[in-house]
Amino acid sequence: MKNSFALLTTLLLVLLFSVLSIRFIEVNLLSSNLNRLKYLHLQAIIYKDTIESYILTHNQMEIEQYKQDWNDATYTMDIIVDENNSSIYYLNIATKNNYHIRLSQKIEK
């Protein structure tokens, strides 16, 4: 009887610690992924602000050249000129990977 009780207690303790350790690992992985998403979003905001100031201070040809020279491993960038009003630009920045971060901005000169 003592051996079966000791075995049952051991099994319950192993089960308890395994569930707790799995939960701990899940929380750490989610936290790490959340920090990565925060970092990517902050970096996209910095890109958006930088490109917006570039658009406001440069002419159409320089903006087109900047758009062609854009070469980033993480983000795609698209600058669209409004068809009706050439002083309105639409800026889109998105991640190339599967993090699904996208920022859009309407810019008026």
N, C-alpha and C positions, 0 to 999 in steps of 0.2 A: 504494500500500500504506500509506503514511503517513497519507493522508487517511482511509482506512477505519478505521485503528487509532485515530486522534484522534476520529472520529465514535463509535466503539464506546465509548471511554473516556468521552466526554461523555455518552452515553446512560446508561451505568452510574452515573456520578456523579449525574445528574439523578434517576434511579430511586432511588438510595440516599438522597439528601437528601429526596426526596418521601415515601418510606416513613418516614424518621425524623421529618419534620415532622408527618405524619399521626398517628404514634404519640404525639408530644409533645402535640398538640392533644387527642387522645382522653384521655390521662392528666389533662390540665388540666380537661377537661369533667367527667370522672368525679369528680375531687377537688372541683370546685365543687358538683356535685350531692350528694356525700357531706356536705360542709359544710352545705348547705341542710337535708338530712335531720337532721343533728345539731342544728341550730338549732331546727327544728320540734319535735323530740322533747324537747329541753330546755324549750322554751316550754310544751309539753303537760304536762310534769312540774310546772312552776311553777303552771300552772292547777289541776292535780289537787291539789296541796298546799294551795293557797289555798281551793279549794272544800271540801276535806275539813275544814279548820279552820272554815270558815263553817258547815258542817253540824253540827259538834260544838258550836258555840256559839249556834245559833239554833233556834227552834222550827219546827214543821211548816209553819205558814202563811208564815213568812218565807222558808223554803226554797222553797216553791212559787212565791212572788212572785219570788224570785231566779231561779228556773228560767224563768219567763215573761219576765223582763226581759233574759235572756241574749241578747246581740246581738253576735256576733263574725263577722268576715268569713272567718276561716280555720278556726275550730273549731266543732264541734257538741258540745253537752253534754246529757247526760240523767241525771237523778237518779230512781231507782226505789225506792219504799218496799217492803220485804218485806211480803207479804200476811199472813203469820202473826205477824210480830213488827214492830211499828211503829218499833222503835228500831234497826232494821237498814236501811241504805241501800246501794244499788248505784250507783256513779258511773261513767259512761262518757264519755270524751272522745275525739273522733276528728277528723281533718282533713276538710274539705269537698272538697278537691281530690284529685288522684289520687296523693298521696304515701303513702297507706295507713298512717298512723300512728294507732294506737288504744291508749288506756290505760283500764284498768278497775280499780276498787277497791271492796272491800267495807268499809263503814264501820259500826261499832257504837257507838252513843251510850252 
